[in-house]
Amino acid sequence: MGAGHAQTLFDKVWSDHVVMEETADTPAILYIDLHLIHEVTTPQAFTLLREKGLPVRRPDLTLGTMDHSTPTTPVRSFKDLAVVGEGAANQVVKMQDNCRDFGLELFGFDSDNRGIVHVIGPELGATQPGKTIVCGDSHTSTHGAFGAFAFGIGTTEVAHVLATQSLLQRKPKTLAVNVSGRLQAGVTAKDVILAIIGQLGVGGGTGHVIEYRGEVISAMGMEARMTICNMSIEAGAKAGMIAPDDTTIEYLAGRPRSPSGADWDKAVQRWRELPGDPDVIFDKFVDLCGDTLEPMVTFGTNPGMVIPINDPVPGAEGDPGFRKALEYMQLSPGKPLTGSPVDVVFVGSCTNSRVSDLKQAADILRGRKISPGVTMLVVPGSQQVKHEAESLGLHKVFEAAGAQWRESGCSMCIAMNGDTVPSGRLCVSTSNRNFEGRQGIGARTILASPLTAAASALAGHVADPRSYL
Ligand code: SF4
């Protein structure tokens, strides 16, 4: 965009990173500031590099962790961690070998920095405003909470970034989502993003980068903002972003990988210039009123099939896909989900596994017992989160209530590490995806906030958290 044009936050980050402009025939070449890698989407990428005899171009801008395939069962020593399944074990071994052979930093089993890739980037301070950040994982959009342009890439693109530290990209359009007003007690960031996806639909953000704005977003802490940006992809968006402000800068101050001294002052000055110009025009604009939002729950097999917790499940209206989703979920239209018996409750995932999420769940559970028929897993997003939660005594609250307190990892968000929901069972989950089989073959998933998840564990059925506050 030329001088004199008002720019969005996204426009500014994009134009700062374009190595070569796009043309009608070729996409732009975009420079990448941070490449996060994990064990699932990298083995083929490293094979490609080996075949072509290429090194990793910028090991210093590449950071590895293990999260998807790693078990979360508590162990006395990390030497005792047994990876479940041959496929997962191979991925873990390959990740260790590849990072060693290519000279890359890896937070392995015994590292205090290990955790879900989208939890560790921010907590280390590696995620910063104005950066371009990629990872072979859809929920890379999480890092946009800091005003970074962050998006998921495929395996071939992972190889491309490893070899060149750049990527071919078409410039997406911009979509502003404005959330005005103030949230009521019992309504959280997870409810806001589920309501936004419900309004936009799962394809509503396609081809766009969403910028979240308004009083509700400004009032949120960084962890809540990460929950919002995390699920941008579930509305089909390329990425989600929030303009950096005092909250962002305060969060990053003193983190291990944040700039320090004079570099910190320079960085803050740069970050302060990133928010969009006041008179900027977005390609699309959507408004949502925060005052009237309620706790939200999904009832179908995509995150856009979502309702306020006391509303009845809508009718199929002749839509075969809709009918199939309700059949899979074993739900009938016309009745609310509250009261549906719950078998499993999962608090965790890159959407809701940070200390503030765990505090919310603990506030509901404190001094109470979960229903005898419910299995509840609480899985911190990283070892750092685990240590902090334990120093606050949250693990004791969970264990006293009858929940399991685990090691960090993706756990029940994705059925590939030994933590699964049995077939046919209903799980209230704080994760981000509810398609058929996501949490295990035949598993039925209701996406909800940590408050709703904890309330449902106590009640033994889907429950409105406001009655436990
Ligand atoms: S927690 Fe779930 S969504 Fe997040 S990175 Fe892990 S598998 Fe992906």
Residues whose N, C-alpha, C, O or C-beta is under 5 A from the ligand:
A	BS01	SF4	H139 S349 C350 C410 C413 I414
